[in-house]
Amino acid sequence: MEKINRKNVLIIGNCAKEFAFAKKLSELDCVGEIFVARGNDAMKEFCTCIDIREDSPIELLEFAMENGVDLTVVLGEKAVKADVAGFFADNGQLVFGPTAKSAEICTNKSIGKKFMYKLRIPTARFGIFEKSNLAFDYARNSQMPIVTKTDEHRGVNGTLVCSSYSIAKSFIEESFLRGEQRIIIEDFIYGHEFSFYVVTDGYNALPLSSVANYKFSLDGDGGLLTPGMGCYTPDYKISADVEQYIMHEMIFPTLDNLAQNGTPYVGILGLDAVLTPEGDVVALEYNTSLQEHDCQGVLSLMNENLFYLMQACAMGTFADDYQFVDMSEEFAVSAVLSSGRKSGSIISGLDNLDETTKVAHFNTIKNKYLEYETVGDRTLLITKNAKTISRAVENLYDEIDLIEFDGKKHRKDLCLVPDYN
């Protein structure tokens, strides 16, 4: 029997996204040791976590070279901003992930909005402000609702849908008081919000999947706008024609321009967008890689060997090796379980879940009795797959009922919210 040459992988990041990537890679025969910097307690069950900050490129490079790492996967936003990918590539290391310069359209929303405007990619009307009085004037003269955003991703504090000028004014004041350099104000676009993901070597790109997002904290799309509370994929409302339109009118112009400027984007590129009732697609913002709440769902549908796919992008053989990315015809539905402000609660029921249920940990810790405890905020990401969305949702909530911890909260209306748009 031919001996498999197993490859070592270094993943940089420490949340549910990195958990999902590491878990997917751990199931492949071609992958040897998986290192994660810094990782979390739950990842230690199937990979090695190393105590190096994700924004320390020199230390990370030294570790990779000393430990025979064959491929480095840059996922965490801090690592992207620290240009870990660029530093590794300059030192002859195989790396899957965008350089800091190529990812500016994702990590700085103002740059992303200007980029869309320059390329004439349809996007919401917007203004960018570095002084509060100018932002106040713009908001005062805007038709409500409007969306106010910080320039960088700030979780629940970074985006707010404002139904009145007074709410917008408070957000703007608080943001500048916290030290924000810029505020973006844009029109609220009515319609169906979704994300679209492609994998790319910087020159060629292939679609992965569309994802319908649930980003408001409460059922019925109430409460605060969060980074994500759940999703389903693929999004059945996004037709093949819409996907082709996004690829040719949004994705390819984006990648072509970055490559022409000498900053090709390597990795997974995400685009948040809205499908309006009239059937138009309006782009909102770019994302580096898959978002935390939808990563597990998309990867669970991937039939391709994830390591070989990333390696081909990093080596430059992507266009020759792949004409499409083989994705399952099933549906995946994911829900985020949060503990709110409560921490230190033991999580029970994980051992009772079905073996096909996928669980990613955001930031749990293990106590001395080897029990997982909550740390507050988003805690677990639970995903179920099935041939129909309704069956996946039903199975998902059956599994969620088995999990218990203090302050457990989650959306109870995934795929059940009437769409009036």
N, C-alpha and C positions, 0 to 999 in steps of 0.2 A: 504494500500500500504506500502511495506517495505521501511523504511527510509534508504537512501544511506549514508554510513559513508564516508564523503568526506575527502580526504587526502591533507594536505598542502605540497607544494613542494618549495624548494629553488634551484634556478638555479644560477650558478656562472659564470659570463662573461657579456659582454656588446655589442656584435656585431650581425651580421645577423644570425649567427648560433644559438645564444641564443634566438634571436627573434623567429626563426622558431620553436625551441623546446617549448618555452613558449606559442606560438600561438596554436601549436598542442595540448598541454596539456590543454589549456583553453577551448577546445571544448569537453572535456570529462566530463561526469557526476560524475565520481568518484573523480575528483580533486576539492579541495576547493580553498584556497587562494594560489596564485603563487607569490613568492618573487623572485626578480632578483637583484643580486649584481654585478655591479652597475646598469646594464641595460642602456637603453637610453630613450629619450623622447617618442618615438613611442610605446614602450612597456607599457607605463603607461596607455594606452587605455584599456588593459585587464589584467594587473598584477600590483603588487606593487614593485617599485624600491627602493632599500635601499642604503644609502650612506656608503657602506663599501668596501674597496679595495678588489679585488679578491685574493690578495696574503697576506691577513691577517687572517690566520686560527683561531686564538684565538677569535677575534671579531666575525667572522662568526659563530663559534661554540656557542658562548654565545647567539647570535641572534636566531639561530636555536632552542636552548633549551628553550629560553624564549617565543618563538612564536609557539611552538607546530609543528615544521616541521617534517613531517613523512619520507620524502625522499629528500636527497640533490643530485643534479646533477652537477658534476664538468666538465665544458666544456672549459673554458678559459685556454689558455696555461700557463699564469702566475699562475693561481690557481693550475694547475697540477704540475708545478715546485716547488711551495711552499708546496707541499704535503698536500693540504687540504683534499684530500680523505683519506690518511693514518691517518691524525690527527683525522678526524671525526670517522673513523672506530675504532681507538684505544680508543675513548671515547664513544663507544656504539651506534653511530649514523648510521642509514641506509644510505649508500652512493653509487651512481652509478658513477663511474669514476676511472681512474687508479691512483695508488700511484706514487709518483715522481720516485721511483726506477724502477718500472715496465715500466714506460713511457719514460725512458732514451733513448730507441731505437728510439723514435719518436722526442723527444725534442732536442737531440744532434745527428746530422747527422753522425758524425764520429763514435759514439758508434753503431748506427744503421748499418752502413756499415761493421764494424768489426763483428757485430753480424751475419749478413747475410753470411759473408765469413766463419765464424766459423761453421755455420750450413750447409754450402755448398748450400745455396739458390742462384740460378743464379742471378747475378747482374753485372752491368757494371764494367769493370776494373777501379780501383781507386787508388789514393794516398792521404795520409793525411799529412799535413805539418804545423809545428809550426814556421818555419823560411822562410822568403821570398826567400832567395837565393836557397834553396832546391826546393821550388815550381817553381821558374823560370826555373831551370834545367829540372824538370819533364815536364813542359809545352812546353819547347823548343824542347824536344825530342818526343813529342806526335804527333800523326796524327790528324790533324784538321778535323772537329770541335771538341772541347772539352767543357765540362761543368764545370764551376768553381762555388763553393758554399761556403758560410759561414757555420760555424758549427751549428749555431742556425738560426731559421727562421727570415729573415729580410725584408720580403715583396719584392718589386721590386729591392732592393739593395742586396738581398741575393743569387741570382742565375743568372748566365749569360752564354749563349751559345756563345762561342768564335770561330770565324772563322779564327783567325790569332793569332800568338804568341804575337804580340804587344797589341792586345785587352786583352788577358789573363793577360799579365804582368801589364797592367793598373789596372785591377780589383784586382789582388793580392796586388799590392802596396796600393791602396786605402783602401782595407779591413784591412790590417795590420795597416795602419795609423789611422783608426777609432778605433783601439783597439781590433780587432778580435784576438782570441787566436789560432784558427786553420782555415785552408783552405782545402777544399776537391776538388780534381780535378778528374774527371771521364770521360771515353769515352762517346761520344754522341752515343746513340743507335737509329738507324733509325727504324721507324715503327709507330704503332698506340698507342698513350699514353692514358692510362685510370687509373681509381682508382677502387679499390675493397674494399667493406666494410663488416665486420662481427660484430655481437653482441656476447659478451662472458661474462661468469661469472669467467673466468680465467682458466677454465678446459675444458669446452665444448664451441663450437662456431657454429653459424648458419649464413649463408650468408644473407645479406640485399639486396644489388644491386651492379651492376657494373655501372660506370659512365664514359662517354667520356668527357674529359676536353678540354677547350679552354683557354690556359694560356698566349698566346701572346697577346699583347695589340692591335694590328692592324689586319684588315682583311687579310686573306691569310696567317695567322701565321707570320706576320711581327711585327716589333717593339720590345719592351722589353718583357722579360719573367716575368709575373706577378703571384701573388698568385691564380688568376683565373678570367676570364672574362665571363664565361658561361659554360654550360654543357647540355648534355641530358642523361637521364637514363630511363630504363636500356640501356646499350651499346649493340646494336644488333650484334656487331662484336665479342663479347665475348660469345662463345658458352658454352653449359652446360659442355662439356668435358674440356674446358679451366678452367671453374670455379672449377670443381672437381680437376683438377691438382693444381690450386692455393691453394685450401683448404688443400689438402693432402701433397703437397710438400713445401708449404710456411707458411700457417697460422697455421696448427696444430703443426709443428715443432717449430715455434716461441712460441706459447702458452705453449707447453709442457716444453720447456727449461726454460721459465720464472717461471713456476710453480715449477719445480724441484729445481730452485735456491731460492725458498721461496718468490718470488715476482710475484704472479699471477696477470695478467692484467684483470681488470674488466671494462667493458664499451664497447665502439665501437672502433674497431681497423681498421685503413685504410691502404691500401698498394697502392702506386703509382707504376705502372709498364708499360712496353711497350710490345705490341704484334708485333713481327718482321714479315717481309714478309715471312719468312720460317715457321712461326707458333709457334715459341718459345716465351716463356714469360720470360722477364728479369725484375727483381724487381729493383726499384730505391730507394724508401725510405718509411718509415712508417709514419703514421699520427695518432695523438690522435683525436678520434672522427671524425665526418664528417667535411669536409672543408667548409669554409664560402660560397663559390659560388655554392656548390652542396647540401648543407644540406636541403634546402627547397624542392628541387626536390625529393630527396629520401624519406623524411618524407611525402610528398604529396601522395606517392604511398603506404604508409603503412596502411594496413587494421587492423592491430593489435592495441590493446589498448596500447599506448606507456608507460603509467604509469605502468601497470601491467608487461609489458616486462622488464622495468628497475628494478622494484621492485623484480622480480624473480631473476634477476642477482645479485642484492645486497643481497638478503636473502639466496641464494644458492639453490633455488628450480628450477632453469632454466632448468636443464636437464630433470626433471620430468614433468615440465609444458609445454615444447615446443619441438616439433619435427621439426618444420619449422616456419618461419616468413611469415605470409600471406601478400603478396604484390600484388597490383593491376596489371592487365595485360595491363594497359595503358602506355603511354610514358609521361615523363615530360621533358620540355625544359626550361632552365633558362638563363637569361641574366643579366649581371651586368651593371648598369648605373652609369657612373662616371662623376663627375664635374671637374676633373683635379685639377688644383690649385685654381680654383675659389670657393669662399665661400660666404655665405650670400645671396644667390639667393633663392627667393621663389619658391617652387615646386608646380606647378599647374597640374590639370588633374587627380589626384588620386581619386577624387570623381566620375569621369566619367568611371572608369574601371568596367568591368564586375564583378559580385559578385563572380564568380568562379576563378578570377585571384588572385594569391597569391603574396603578396608584403611583403618583409622583408627589414628593414632599417638597414644600416650599422652604420651610425653616424650622422643622421640628428638631428636638434634641432627645438623646437617650439618657435616661437616668441610670443610677447604679444598679437598678434591678432589670436593666435592658428593656425598659418600657419607654415608648415614645411619649413625649410631652409637648404640649403646645407652647409657642413662644409669643403668640399674639398675631393679629392680622391674618393674611391668607395662610392656610395650614396644609391642606391636601388638595390634590387634583385627581378626581376620579373619572375614569373613562370606560365606556362600554361600546362595543361594536356589534352591529347586527345588519341583516339585509334590508331592514326598513328602519326609518327614524323612530317610528312609534314603538317598535320592539326595543330598540336601543335605549330609548328614554325610560320605558317601563322597567327594564332590567337595571338601569342606572339608579333609579330611585329605590328599588328593592335593596341594592347594595348599600346605598347611602344610609338607609334606615338601620343597618347593622353597625354603623360606626357611631361611637359616642364620645363626646368630650364637652367640658363646660363651655357654654357660649356658642355652641355650634350653630352656624348660620349658613344658608345657601339659597340660591334661587330655586323656587319650587315650580317655576313655570317655563322651564326650558322647552322650546319647540311647541309651547301651548299658548303663547301670547298671540291674540288675533292681530293680523297685519292689515291695518286699514289703509295702507298706502297703495 
